């Protein structure tokens, strides 16, 4: 039996959470088009006859502009240092818009420019500490027709950092994800299982409820609002048929609170309704959800406020982030 940990590392919006949900077969991690959707390292355990793979979905690496951003980056690098396998995930970039002016013959073609190694990836690969096994997974290959363009891209990445394997996938469609999982399992050390067979994650349902509320906010708001939001669970009472939850949505400015509530409370009502459905799917029970919005000035830069909202500094080892033998997928808060 192969058993071990795999850290998913990369910049924001390359598809790490989508990949995790795909291999788990469960929509555990929240997903949105907004940068820095993932804020905490999230454990997801894949159980196979030949292997048990503990994935750690990490925050997207980025140039931090707040104490929260610095803690997010630290959590990602901390996971990489302790993992048995590190998957550095990237995507093929955005092709130029159809109306863009054609490049001169001396310049690189639009397709070639689209498949260059982003400067952010170069910087991250240079900063990434030495790891035991490093895989490069290139996502969103379903968005290009000419797959021959991938080989020179792989060669360019290999010139930046040595990889044990390079694999193209589409996390959205599932193409290549099984092959990546097979490759990871093959490279894990032999050992005994660390988690019960029904364990999906080590996160309690309260944490997941807060994340699913934040997911709906990310999907329904724009500009600075999504990044100024945190969610805390004030009450979580689970009865036989219904779960009662009270949650506070924290924003940084009065104007953001107005956006969150909406005219006549319509925005907050829509967020609440969608969140209830998402949480009910997880718990298999009816959910009564009460949402409140509070202005918490500059919470992203105040260490004490971050601690109050649940954003603790990352630990020094992956073992501290993944308690062994925790309860199953529906653990209590």
N, C-alpha and C positions, 0 to 999 in steps of 0.2 A: 504494500500500500504506500503510495506517495502522499506525503502530507507536508504542507508548508504554507507560507504567506506570500502573497503577490501584491505589490503596490502599483496602482495605476497613477502615473505621473504625466504631466503635460500642461500646456497653457490652457486658458479658459476656452470652452466651447469647441473642443476637438472631438467630444463624444465619449468621454470616459464613463459618465453615469449611464448613458444609453447602452454602452457595451456591457456594463455591469448588470443592468436590468435584463439584457438579452441573455447572458449566460446563466443568470439566476432563474429565468423564466418567471420573474415577478417584478412588478414596477416599484421596487423598493426605493431607489434613489429618485429624488425630484429632478425634473428636467425642464429647462426653459431656454429660449434663445438669448437670455441675458447673460453677460459675463459674470463670473464669480457666483454662479448659482449655488455650487457646493461650498459650504463654509467649514464643515467639520469632516474629519476622516470618518468614513462610514464603512463598517464591516459588512460583507456579504459572503456567505459560505456556500460553495458549490460542492455537492456530494455526488461522487461517481463510484462505480464498482472498484475502480483501480486507484482512486485518488480523492483526497479532500483538500480543496483549494480555498484558502481564506483570503478573499480579495479585500483590499482596502482602497476605496475610492477616495482620492485626496482632492483638496481644493485646487482649482486651476492656478498655476504659477503665473504671477503677474508683477508689475511694478507697484509696490504697495504705496498707498497714499494715506494710510491710517494705521493705528495700532492693530485694528482688526485684520487688515491686509497683511501686516508683518506676521501675525500669529498664524494666518492661513498658510503663508509660504513656509513658515517653520514647520508646521504640521506635515506638509507634503515632503519636505526634505528629510524630516525625522523618520517618516515611514519608509523612505527609500533606503536609508542607512541600515534598517533592521530587517528588511524583507529578504526572503530567499530568492525571489524573482522580482525584477522591476520591469514593468511594461511602460516604456516611454511612448505615449500616444500622440500622434499629430494627425493632420488632415492634409489634403492636397491643395488647399487654398481655394480662393474664389476666382473663377475664370472672369476675364474682363467682360463688361457689358456689351451686348450686341452692337450698340451704336458707337462704340469707341473707335477712334481713328486707327487705321491700319499702321503697323510699325514699318519703318523702312527696312529694306533687305539686310542692311548691316546690323540692325538691332535684333534682339531675340524675339521669337514669335510670341504672340499672346499666350499660347498654350505652354510654351517653355517657361515664361514668366510666372504663370499660374502654378507651376510645379517646382518652383525654387524652394530651398530651405529658408523659412522665415528667419529674420534676424533674432526674433525672440527665442526660437528653438535653438539656434546656435549658442546663444548666451546661456540658456538653461542647461544644455548638454555639457558646456564647459564648467558650469557651477556644480553639476550633479556629482556627488562624492563617489568614490569607488564602490561598486556593488558586486554581488556575487554573480548574478546572471542578468543581462540587460537585453531586452527584446525591443525592437522598434515595430510598432503597429501603426500603419498608415490608414486612416479612416476616410470614408466618403468617396471611395473609388468608384462608386456607382454613378457619380456625377460627371465622369469623363468617358468618352467613347474610345479614344485611342489609348489602350492600355500599354502600348509600347513606350509611352512617355514615362511610365513608372520606373523602369530599369535605371535610366540616368538619374532619376530622383533618388533612388536607393543608393546608388554609387556616391552621390553627393553627400548624403547623410553619413555614409560609412567613412568618408574622408574627415568628417567632423568628430565622430566618436565610433569606436569599435562596438559592434553589436553581435550578440550570439546568434541572432536570427532576425530577419526582416520580413514582415508579413502584411499584405494588403487586405483590408476588410471593408465592409459596409455594416456598421452597427445598426443602421436603420433597417436594412433588409435581412440582415443575418449572414450575408455572404462572408465566408472566411472566419467567422467567429468560432465555429467548432474546431477548426484547424488551430487557431490560436490557443484555445483551451487545451487541446491535445499536446501542443508544444510546451505549454506551461506545466502541465501535469508530468510530462516526461522529464522535466528538469528539476522537479522538487525532490528533496531528500526522502529516503524511506523512513517510515516511522509509524507510530500508532495514532489513531484518530484523536484529535484534540477537542472536537465538538460532537454533541449528540446528533443523531441522524436527522432530527427534525429542526435543528437550529438553522435559522436563516440569517440572523444578525444578533449582535449583542445589545442593540439599542432597544430601550423600552418603548411602549406604545405612546407614552407622553411625548417623548422626543419626536417620534414619527408624526404624531398629530400636529405638533408645532411646525415641522418641516412641510407638511402637506398644506397647511394654511399659508405658509410663506410661498409655496409653489404657486398657489392661485393668485397671490399678490403680484408675483413676478410676471405671470401671464396676462394680467389685467392693468398694469400700470407701466409708465414709461419715464424717460429722463432720469432724474436723480432719485425718484421715489423708491424704486425696487431696492436700491443699494443702501437706502437709509432706514430700512425696515428690519426689525427683529421681532420674534414672537416668543412669548413665554406662556407656559401653562399654569394657571392659577388654581384650577380645580380639575380633578380627573377622578370621577367616580364610576366604576363599572359594576352594574347590576346584571341580573340574569338576562334581561332582554334589551336593556338600553344603557348607553354610556353617556354621562353628563360631563361636558367639558366647558370650562370657562378659560378663555385665552385673552391675553393682552397683546395688541400690536403696537410696538414702539416705533416712533418716527422721531426725526430730529427737529422739525420745524412745524409751526402752526399751519403753514400753507400745505405741507405734506399731509397733515391730518385732514384738512378739508378735502383733498384729493382722495384720500383713503375712504372717507365716509361717503362722499358723493352727495349730489343733490337729493335731499329727502332721505338719505341713508341708502340709496339704491346700490352704490358701489359696494358698500360693506355687506349689504344683503346678498349680492351676487357672489362675493368672495366666500361668505358663510355657507351658502347653499352648495357651491362646488366643493368646498372643503369637507362638508358633512358627507357628501357622496364618496369622496376619496377615502375618508377615515372609516366609513361604514363598510366599504369593500375590504379594508384591511382587517377589521374586527369581526365582520360577519354579524353585526348587531345594529340596531337603530342608534342614531347619535343625536343628542341634543347639544347644540353648540352655541355658546354666547360669546360674542366678540366685543372687545373694548379697544379704543385707540387712545394712546397716551403719548404726549410729547416728552421725550427723554433727550434733552439737549446734549449734542456731541457724544453720544454713547459709544461711538466707534473708536474714540481716542482716549477714553478714560479707563485705565486698567481695572479700577474698582467696579465701574459700571459694567464693563465687559464680563467680569467675574459674576456679577449679579444676574446677567442675562445668559450665563452658561458658557461663555467663551473663555475657557481656561487656557493658560499657556500649554503647548504640547509637551508631552512627557518625552523622556530621552530614549525610550525603547518601544518597539512595536508591541511587545508583550504587555506593556502598561496600557496600551490603547485597546487591546483585545483580551479581556478577561477570559480565561479558559473555563469551559463548562458552565457558561451562563445559561439562563433559562431560554426556552425556545423562542420562536418568532413572535409570540404574543406575550412577552414579558410585561410585568407591571412597571409603573413608573416608580 
